[in-house]
């Protein structure tokens, strides 16, 4: 059997390695230039949702949800995702997306946000939720998949450049660094940041991920702290991982409004990471050259989509095709002017 070498031991690379092992691939090497989950995966928000705006993304998320549910607590907690609208336009968008999602089998319902203890909702005119969505620990799940893959024979090599390892097939799954291995990939780094504040008293253990439709501001519970993030008003197209303190102050004010018990909660830490963005915010998955396969450009959704992507890529590498339709994600779509715009990028 041909040797498969995977570049990148983040969520995507680890999942591909794990699913190759499940399919009895015998010569798989998973390479990471630093440590497992040491890049974008280890800095991620940890949200897991099926509420996307395009069918292709919903399908990936649905398939991925199965593995997250199998892992269960404490690695994954199905506390739900709740989207709040404070305008008629926002409520219309929520309802239109929910209609698509329900048609595809996602259990999305309109809900009363007043049921969420501690949440301020006097300015909310509509809300939807999927209670099988939830929050997870990206770094720990990635390490667990690497552990399982290693038990099944995958050769895990940290501090190793995949290009230095002899291979028949090279799988590029290293986020923004993927362009170092394949410069033709239309991927740009986008700097995004997160903030943990706390401790916050009496945060309910089942607090869902809260997302404001109009602003993109969202937060989740992590222990006795709250983790905050938001779509930034001016995109930072840079590979520099820098925290913008002015954004931190703005987010704390937003949190104090939406969740008053957290007003004044001190900053635990703030950090930045990189999204590997494509022009249409969909990933690139498939062969891009002789013996070279790409699985990158996940535009901030890599962790939550990694289980489905790992299985589909493993099937395609070994069997030539996958049960999951990967056609929307081929590199060639950009040359053909085909677009599959995902609007819900958090």
N, C-alpha and C positions, 0 to 999 in steps of 0.2 A: 504493500500500500504506500502511496506517495506521502512524503512528509509535508505536513501543514504547519507553518510557523505563523503565529498571530502576534502582531505588533500592537501592544497596548493591553495592560491588565487592569483596565477600568471596568465599568459595568458591562459594556458591550463585549470586549475581548474575553472577559471571564465567562460570560454567558455562552459565547460561541464555543469556547474550550469545553465547558461543562456539557453542552449538548452534543458536541462531537464525541465526547467520551461516552455519553449515553447511547450513541449510535455505534459504539464499538470501534471508533477510529483508533488505530494502534500507534501512530507516530505523529503526535501533536506536541508542539512546543509553544508555550505561552511566554512571551518576552515582555519585560517592562524595564524601561531605562532607569526608573527610580524604584519605588515600592508599589505593591498592589494597592490600588485605589488611592494612589498618592496625588493624582491630578484632579480633574474636574469632578470626578465621582465623589471623592472624599470631601468636596466643598459644597455639595448639592443640597437643595432645600429638603429633599426627601419626600416630595409629594408623589402620590400614585393615583392617577385619575383616568377615567374612561370618557370624560366629557371634553371632547374635541369638536372642531367645527367641520371636519371633512371625514368622509367615510373611511378613507385609507388609514387615517390616524386612529380613528375609533377602533377599527379592526385590530391594529397592533396592540392597542391598550387592552382590549377585551382578552386577547390571548395571553398577554402578560399578566393580567390579574389572576389567572389561574395559579401561577407559580407563587406569586406574593401571598395568596390565600393559603397555599400549602405550607409556606414558611411560617406564617402566623406570628403571634406575639413571642418575644418582644421585638423581632425583626420587622414585622409589619402589623399595624393596627388599623382595622377597618372602621375608622371613626367618621368617614364620610368627607365629602367636599361640598361646601355650600357657597353658591354664587349669589351675591346681593346686588340688586339694582336700585338706584336712587333716582332714576329718570324713566320716562315712558320709552325713550329710545333703548335704554338698557334693558328694560323689561321685555321689549319686543325681541331683542337679540337673544335673551335667555330662552324665551319660548320657542323661537325658531330653531335654535340649536337643540333644545330638548326634544323637539318633534323629530329631528333627524336621529338623535341618539336613541330615542325610544323605538323608532322604526328598525334600528339595527340591534335592538335587544338590550340596551342599557337601561337599567331601572332608575330613571330620572323623574322626579316629581316636583311639583310646586309645593313649597313648605312655608310654615309660619316661622320666621326667624326668632320670634319671641320665645320659642321653646328652648333656645340655646342660652343657658345660664350665663349671665354677665355681659351678654352682647347688647350694645345699644342699637335699636332698630327703629327709632321714631322717624328717621328720614328714609327708611327702606320701603319701597312700594311693591317689591316683588322679589322672590327668592326661589331658587331651585336647588335640589340636592340629589346626589347619588350616594347612598349610605354604604355601598360596597367599595367605594373609593377610600383612600386613607393616607396614612403617613408611614414612612419606613426609614430604616437606617442604611443609607446607600453603601457606606464603607464596609459595614459589618456584613451586609448581604453579599457584596462582591467577594469579600474574603471567604465567606461560607461556600460560595460556588467554586472558588479556586480550590478550597480544601476538598470538596467533593470531586472535582475534576482530577486533582492530584491522586486521590485514592483510587481512581479508575485508570491511572497510568499517564495522565498528561504531565509533561515535563515543564515545571514552572521555573523560570529563570528571571530573577530580579537583577537590576543593574546590568542589563544586557540589551544591546541594540539588535533588533530582529534582523536587520540587514547583514549582520555578521554571522548569522546562523544559516548553514546550508539548508535549502528548502526546495521543494517542488512547487508549492503554492505559498504565496505570501498574502496574509489577510491584514489589511490596514484598518486598524480600529483604535487609533490614538488621538481622537479629537482634533484640536486645532493643529497638533503636530503632524497630522496626516499629510499635509501639503509638503512636508520635508521629504516624504517618501514618494509622493505623487504630485508634483507641482501643477498638474493639469486640473486638479480638483478645485471647483469653485467654492472654496470655504474661506470665510473670514472670521477672525476672532472678535468676539464681542464681550467686553468686560461687564460683568454683573456682580452685584454684591449682596451680602446678607448680614443681618444683625441679630444677635441673641440678647434679650433683655430679661432681667429677673433678679432675684426670685419674685414671682407674682403669687400672691396668696389665693388659695382656694380655686385654682384653675381646675375645672372638671376634667376628669381623666378621659372623658369621651368628647372633649372639645374637637369639633371638626376643623379641617382646613377652611378658613374663611377667606373668600375672594371678593373684592369689590369690582363689579363689572366695569364701571366707568373709568376707574383709575388704574386697575391692575394691582393695587395694594393687597397683599395677602399675608396671613400669619397662621402659625400652627403651634400647638403645645409640644414642648420637649422637656419632660420632667416638670420642674417648677418654673421653667422659663418659657418665653414665647420667642419664636423665630420669625423674623420679618423679612419681606422682600417686596419688590415692586418693579414694574416696567418703568424704566427711567425716561424722563421727558426728552432727553437728548442722548441717542445711542452713542456709546463710547467704542468706536471701532479701533481697538488697540489690543496688543498682546500684553500690555502692562496691567498687572493685577493690583489695582490701587483702590483704596476706599475713599469715597467722596464724603467727607464729614457733613457737608450741607444736606446731603440726602438722608443721612442718619438722623439728623435733627427733625427733618420733615416727616420721616416715617414714625418717629416717636410721637409726634403730635397727632398723626393720623391714628396711631394705635390708641392714644389716650381718648380720642373721640369715639372710636368704634368699640373699644373694650376698656371702659373707665377704670377698672380695678388695676390696670397696668400703668396708669398715669404716674410718671415719676420713677418707674422701675429703672434701676441702673443698667448700664450697658455691661454685658458679660464679655462680649467680644464682637468685633466686626471684621469681615474678611471679604475678599473678592476672588472670583474665578472667571473662567472663560467659557462662553458658549461657542461651539463650532457651527457657525451659521452658513446656510446655503441661501441662494437667491429666493427660494420659495418656502423656506423654513421646513422642508421635508428632507429626510436623510438621503444619502447616496448609498445604495446597496447593490452590489453586483460586480461582475468582471469589468475591469477597466484596462486590462492589458494581458499579455501572455503570462499566465501564472500569477496574476495579481488581482486580488479581489478587495473591494472597498466596503467598509461598513462604518460610515462616519458622517459628519454633518448633521447631527441630530438636533441641533438648534435648541438645546435646553431640555430635550425630552428623552435623552438617551437612557438614563437610568430607568425611568418608568416603562420604557418600551423594550428594555434589554432582554427579558425572558422570551418574548415572541421573536425578536430579531435573532437571538442566539439559536433558537430551534430552526427557524427558517433558513438561516445561513448554513448551519450544519447540514441540513437536508440537501440544500442546493450544492454544496461542496462535494458531498459524498454520492448523491443520487442524481444530480443534474437538474433537479427541480424541487420545489417546495410546495407543501399543501397551502401555505399562505401566499397570497398574490404579492409578489415583489415588483411587478411591472411598473407601478407608479414611481419607483425609487431609482430607476436606472440613470446613470450619468447622461445617457444620450438624450434625455428629455430636454436638456438645456439647449442643445444644438437644434432641436426640432421645435423650439419655442413653446413646448407644452408646459403648463403650470398647474400645480395642485396647491393653491394658496391656503395654508393653515393660518387662521387669524387669531387663534387663542394661544399665543406664545407668552408665557408668564416669566 
